[in-house]
Amino acid sequence: MRWARPSSGAERDRLQPERVWFMKFLGKKATVMPFAVAATLAFGVPQAGAQGLFEMLFGGGVRHAPQGELPAPPARKPKPKTPAGGGTRISSPAYYTYRSDPLVRVDFSTLLAAPQPTTPQSAAFEPSATGAAFREAIAGLDGYELYAEKDIAKALISYYSANPDFIWVTGAGPNSRAQDAVRVLGEAAGYGLTPADYSVEVPGAAATTVDAGARLKELVRFEMALSARVLRYAHDAQSGRVDPNRITGYYDFPPKPLDMESTLKTLEHTQEVRTYLESRHPQNAEYQALRVELESLQASAENEIVVDPKLLLKPGETSPELPKLLTLIARNLDDEMGGAYGEILARLATSEVYVPELVPVIKAVQQKAGMKGDGVIGPRTVATLAGTSKADKLQKVQVALEELRWLPSDLGSPRVFINQPAFTASYIENGEEKLKTRAVVGKTTNQTSFFYDQIKQVDFHPSWGVPQSIIVNEMLPRLRSDPGYLDRAGYEVTDSHGKHVPSAAVDWGAYGSKVPYNVRQLPSEANALGELKILFPNKHAIYMHDTPQKSFFERDMRALSHGCVRLQDPRGMAAEVLGTSVDYIAEKLKHGHSTEDVTRKIPVYVAYFTAWPDMSGHVEYFDDVYDRDTRLMQALDATEAVRSPAS
């Protein structure tokens, strides 16, 4: 079969470049080769300079062999069937209206009805001299309206039924344990918490004229209130004030339960109340750095240096705004930056001319902030250095402290930490950031989730199993009118039994949101995963991987993927998690597809922090790409609304 002759000169001109390519590829015998063989060869040629999966996938197919070169199609195409699912799509996870659990009134009836323990006492319980006073004081709980979270209310009754004695009262007043606890609760703002959530009315000094019964009533109510608020504080410090999984389906965190009865037992037997309560907070350097930043912000005035947010300044140009920026840069120099640029900044601090000597300084500041580092001072650079108000910084730090409480107290070493708003991924070991690489994360319509897991495997020259959401939302509309597309584009289609099925043989128009086929892109230069991927199996199907779209890493805003995390230096990250060298990774890649297990325990945090400290403790601020800080603040407000009427 010979090629169909173009019907016009314009058509011949349009097809000529592709025809020349095709003839060069097949050689002079192309005109006598069977068409089926020629087409198979043509469509099987990989694209050496692929610009990325979806530019190729939805930009007209394989560019060097467009359908226009094939025999002319019938004059009228059959009208595509209306799909069974109509315009059905697979939806992304949702954001929810946060609802905090209502407080409940603590039911003291069990204690009132049976002052003596109705259940076997704790083995650790030893009646004290105040035990008799406590049993006498229980009557003072009649009519007392104390509201608390349901699990706290339950823990109070259970604990005091088994341990009928005061924790916070000795003799006729609050003891030293109570004084320490009240002080800690009053310092909650230093952790980004709200002191009013833990406030307790402390009884004044006993007067000799006060009725003994009335004093006991006051003391037992103080006892219960302080225990309830101490338990709330311990819970909030350990787990956070909100349940993140109720905010959005993009959050996925395991519970961090607190044994509340054990907490009260511990407090009963220790004089180190402050030490114990403070130990409930995350015990990592990042949390401490954020606390230091919070304290500094709370003590500081609003930004006294205001820079024109629309400033655009290129090397050689002049602006009176430049000295302001230089002052801000000099103020925040760390040891590394100070050693490299301190002298230049000191000498040119008042310069209004953007001289060549200052260009490396600006580039270094931009790169440190995760930007391109082009040396042009524009609105984004200004915002990084001066555009975040004190109020905005305070909110970002308070949000970051809350989010850190959702994570393990010890983040682990080694670990991989991905911060989505910063568009970076780091490998950290023994307190040292051994690798930091630019990353691409999900678009706002395909957001990357916030969770943590453990790295399991590195896959060299991987295939890409196309997620059902992409098959349904992005491939299916094209396949309904062009069912053979996947065959030509280098994809493999299999049914539920794993049997290979030609894409052209599937009636794609029959399916909506449930497609009973798997689609896999085989390893190639155009493969969406590039040359390797790093797996940490999770229900979100998110992993780190290479990409053929290298140009994305040159952008400042890198929320551009379908949800997975693309790395600018995937070989470097693979070498770190495998505990080997980049040369070893390069050698593995020479031998085709293979996998290698990660033998060490390496947690990976796919995190979302708009305020985060670098390894020196300096806190950096980032844009809220997905507007998640706003939603977390709404959840915190909902929690405050429930707690505020509490007595």
Secondary structure as UniProt FT lines:
FT   HELIX           9..26
FT   HELIX           28..32
FT   HELIX           35..44
FT   TURN            48..49
FT   HELIX           53..57
FT   TURN            58..60
FT   TURN            63..64
FT   HELIX           67..69
FT   TURN            84..87
FT   STRAND          104..105
FT   HELIX           109..113
FT   TURN            123..124
FT   TURN            129..130
FT   HELIX           131..137
FT   HELIX           138..141
FT   TURN            142..143
FT   STRAND          147..148
FT   HELIX           150..162
FT   STRAND          169..170
FT   TURN            171..172
FT   STRAND          173..174
FT   HELIX           176..186
FT   HELIX           188..191
FT   HELIX           195..198
FT   TURN            208..209
FT   HELIX           212..239
FT   HELIX           244..246
FT   TURN            249..250
FT   STRAND          251..252
FT   HELIX           260..269
FT   HELIX           273..278
FT   TURN            279..280
FT   HELIX           285..299
FT   TURN            309..310
FT   TURN            315..316
FT   TURN            320..321
FT   HELIX           322..331
FT   HELIX           335..347
FT   TURN            349..350
FT   HELIX           356..358
FT   HELIX           359..368
FT   TURN            369..370
FT   HELIX           379..382
FT   HELIX           383..387
FT   HELIX           390..404
FT   TURN            405..406
FT   STRAND          415..419
FT   TURN            420..423
FT   STRAND          424..429
FT   TURN            430..431
FT   STRAND          432..442
FT   TURN            444..445
FT   STRAND          450..454
FT   STRAND          457..460
FT   STRAND          464..465
FT   HELIX           468..470
FT   HELIX           471..475
FT   HELIX           476..479
FT   TURN            480..481
FT   TURN            483..484
FT   HELIX           485..488
FT   TURN            489..490
FT   STRAND          491..494
FT   TURN            496..497
FT   HELIX           503..505
FT   HELIX           508..510
FT   STRAND          518..521
FT   TURN            525..526
FT   TURN            528..531
FT   STRAND          532..535
FT   TURN            539..540
FT   STRAND          544..545
FT   HELIX           550..554
FT   STRAND          559..561
FT   STRAND          565..567
FT   HELIX           570..578
FT   HELIX           582..589
FT   TURN            590..591
FT   STRAND          594..597
FT   STRAND          603..607
FT   STRAND          611..613
FT   TURN            615..616
FT   STRAND          619..621
FT   TURN            625..626
FT   HELIX           628..643
FT   TURN            644..645
//
